[in-house]
């Protein structure tokens, strides 16, 4: 019964993704949803998606929670970790025990920070279309159970969907358009980070909670996350129009 329910949910998710792949879709929102779906479907604790920028550097683009985003940033800062190697080689790295001597030796800073965050196992799946690699999907577990071949295949399928969403089929062979799309996505991510940090400070709540409310508000009004974020950052949007999260202090909830 659980298998049937999981397969039904998987079908729903791929339909959801397919419905999102329309002209001028919000790639940032889609990648955040895919990160959350990885956690839901694969029994992992957290997920993050990284994209390469025009300079060949990996940048965080979406994550299932703030802890994962910070860990990914730390990994990139030290130019090490399974996700970095996965992007460079185009090959998946799965079921990596972060406390194993070989992991600690290969990525000492990454392994130390990951363990301190509570993760004991990690997986890195390439965002790849044929020979083109545009980033990587990183999965984290707080328990050491092994992901089987079927789960790894599903993770790769979700990564493939993310890759197609980023590149878009109409522009796969036009590298200058591809680079522009990636740069736009990375620029949008910076604006969104600034906006959710601003809202978290305004409401005196967590960044995760502020981002959840921000996304809900934008999606209900069919606004692109980056457009709403740009208005908030520029001061051209009255943030009191966004209902504060339940975790905000009473004064902040009242605006």
Helices and strands as residue ranges (DSSP letters): H 2-20, H 27-42, E 46-52, E 58-63, H 66-77, H 82-89, E 93-97, H 101-106, H 108-117, E 121-129, E 132-141, H 149-167, G 169-171, H 175-203, H 207-220, H 225-234, G 239-241, H 250-253
